[in-house]
Amino acid sequence: MAEERPPRGDRLKGRDSFKRLMREGKSVEDALLVIRYLPLNENATSRRVGVTVSRNCGKAVIRNRLRRRLREIYRRRRDSLPPAGEFLLIAKSEAIDAPFPDLDRSYQKLSDELVKKSS
């Protein structure tokens, strides 16, 4: 059986990494999601992704469920993001009640925008 989990190196970790992305990164957004990104140089081939859900989105159970859904969307469509850079998926409060296919479409639309910008 093939490994379905994203590689460990794909995870963006640490408060400093998240803060740097929020401070220096650029963003694309729609009604449900925001993707903050920080492109790396052309020679880099690593992609690191983090997921964050604000406390404004509800209690821990709700935030964790939304976080799991966003990680699953990334796992299924990780190749749709540009190959090099750091990315932060941020859920808006409207994403709480959104069905999975709507979140998936939102992610795909934003990742397509990122690919166009990086070209």
N, C-alpha and C positions, 0 to 999 in steps of 0.2 A: 504494500500500500504506500502510495506516495505521501511524502510529508506535506501536510496542508498548512502548517503554521508558518508565518513569515520568518525568515532567518533572524537570529538574535541581533545581528548587526544592523537590522532595519529599524530597531527601536530607538527613539529619541528619549534620552533619559536625563534626569537632573533638572532641578529648578533653574539653574543658570542657562541651560540650553533653551528652555521654554521662554525665559525672560529675554534672552538675546533675540529670539525669533519675534517676539512681540515688539521689541524695541526697533530692530533693524530690518525686519522682514517686510515684504510687500504682501498684499492680500487680494484675493478674489472672493466674492461672496454672492449668495443668493438668499432666498427667503429662509432656508433651513440650515445652511452651513457656511462657514468661512474657512478658507484654506490660506494660512499664512505660509510664506515660503521664502527661503533664502537660497538663491542659486549658488552653486559652487563653481569653481573654474572648469573649463572644458575637459581637462585631463582627468578629473575626478569621476569615479564610476559608482560612488556609493549614494544610496538614498536612505535617509533616516526620517522616520515618521513618528509623531506623537499625537495623542488624542486627548482633548480636554473638554470637560463639560462643566459649566459654571454652576454654582450653588443656586443661582436664580432658576435653574431648570427643575428644581424639586429636591426631594429627600434622596438619601444615598442610594436606595434601591432603584429609584427611577434613573438617577445619573449613571449608575453602574450598568443598567440595562442598555441605555443609550450608548454608553462607551463600548460595550460589547458589540452592539449592532454596527457602529462605525468601524471597529477593528475588523469585523467580518467583511464589510464592504471593501475595506482596503485589501484584505487578504485575497478576495476574489478578483480585484481589479488593480493590483499593485503595479502592473506594467503600463497602466494608462497614465501614470504620473511621469514627468520627465525623469530620466535615469540618474541624474546627479542633483543633489540638493537636500535641504532639510525642510520638512513640511510639518505643519501643525494643523490638525483637523479640529475645528471648534464648532460645537453644536450650538445653534441658537435655541431659544426657548420654544419656538414653534416646532422644533424637531421632536419634541416629546411625544406628541400625538400623531406624528406623521407615520404612515405605513412604510414598511421596509422598502417597497419598490420606489416610493417617492424619494427616500433618502439616497437610494442607489442612483436614481436619475440625477439628483442634485450633485452627487459626487462626480458622476461621469461628466456632467456639463462643466463643472469647475475644473476638473482635470484636463478636459479638452481645451479650455481657455488657457490653462498654464502651458500646455504643449505649444499652442499658437504663440504665446508670449516668448517662450524660450527659443523658438525657431528663428 
